[in-house]
Amino acid sequence: MPDAAARVHRRFRRPRISKEHGLAYTHFRSLAEHPRVRELIQSEVDTVNSRMPQVQQVRKFHLLVKELDHDDGEVTATMKIKRKSIAGKYAEAIEAMYGARASV
């Protein structure tokens, strides 16, 4: 049975997160790749997981290193995610999350 998947799309409040956590960055990618950002997100995932049944818990996540963009066909003009576009464009990252798990 495949694991449940969740899509989390939250626009970074870059100035706020940088100031609150003392993170220096030059652009979105440098912030997304910062180890402390991954730790902060993992902490939030752990908090949510603690309230969820084991079968619904997030086991893996992947941070995109670029903001989703309307001009790239990833979101609509109102910032709704275009799932088909994302599934195609990031298929390798999605497969990597599921392909690396052990058989039960």
Residue pairs with C-beta under 8 A, 6 or more apart in sequence:
1 104
2 98
3 59
3 98
3 101
4 55
4 56
6 58
7 81
7 83
7 86
8 61
9 68
9 81
11 67
12 28
12 31
12 32
14 25
14 28
14 31
17 23
17 31
17 37
17 40
18 24
18 25
18 31
21 36
21 40
23 31
23 34
23 36
23 37
25 31
25 34
28 65
28 66
28 67
29 65
29 66
31 37
32 63
32 64
32 65
32 66
33 63
33 65
37 63
38 63
41 61
41 63
42 61
45 58
45 61
48 58
49 57
49 58
59 101
60 97
60 100
60 101
61 97
62 90
62 93
62 94
62 96
62 97
64 90
64 93
68 74
68 75
68 79
68 81
68 86
69 75
70 76
70 77
70 79
73 82
73 85
74 81
74 82
74 85
74 86
74 89
75 81
75 82
76 82
87 94
